[in-house]
Each structure stands twice: as structure tokens, then as C-alpha cells.
């Protein structure tokens, strides 16, 4: 969540242990160097949610996940076909978060998920 290898759009700044999605759409941009070990086709995010959250994820324009995250969840696994990855170029993971809302503690931000790790396998 602090890596300079990721670029964030629609995310808040890094806090001590995580970063919050801001609004109903958040995007993560990342590059991968081609490795001799092939990808298994998973993006695993360590994250939590503000209440129950529906999530729709697209990798480079192709839907790879649609589901619901419960507040008790601590990670999100999205499976994809490895051919969707653009090696050496910027990849785009778009998250549609239609249930994002303001918390009841006086915070005026519209939040959905908090992310503390991001791994492409």
C-alpha cells in the first residue's frame, strides 16, 4: 500500500497500516517484469471493508471478479487469465465499489475497502 511500484487513482494517502479506497471507483496501476516462473493468475489484496461491500474488478478492461466482501474478511483473491498481463507495461486494475459510503464516526470520506498488501501471482 506504500510501494512506489504502484500508482493509485481514487485512493487516499497511505496511513500507518493501510490505504482507503475513496469513492465508488478506485484504480491501481502496476508494471510487472517478465519472469521465468509463470503467473498462476491471481491478484491477492490484503484488505478490510467498511461494512458489506460489492466489488466488481476489471484487469486491463476485462472483468475478473464480481462478489461481496464481508467486514470479517481480511483478503480478496481475484483470479485472471495470465495472458491479460502486459509485461513491462502499465497494467490497470479497476475496482467498482457501488456500496461505498461515509462511516458513522464523523469521517466525511466515502470509503469502501482498506488495502494493506497487493500481490500478483
Secondary structure as GFF3:
##gff-version 3
##sequence-region A 1 121
A	DSSP	beta_strand	6	9	.	.	.	ID=ss1
A	DSSP	beta_strand	19	22	.	.	.	ID=ss2
A	DSSP	beta_strand	25	31	.	.	.	ID=ss3
A	DSSP	beta_strand	42	49	.	.	.	ID=ss4
A	DSSP	beta_strand	53	59	.	.	.	ID=ss5
A	DSSP	beta_strand	62	69	.	.	.	ID=ss6
A	DSSP	beta_strand	75	79	.	.	.	ID=ss7
A	DSSP	three_ten_helix	82	84	.	.	.	ID=ss8
A	DSSP	beta_strand	90	96	.	.	.	ID=ss9
A	DSSP	beta_strand	101	102	.	.	.	ID=ss10
A	DSSP	beta_strand	110	120	.	.	.	ID=ss11
###
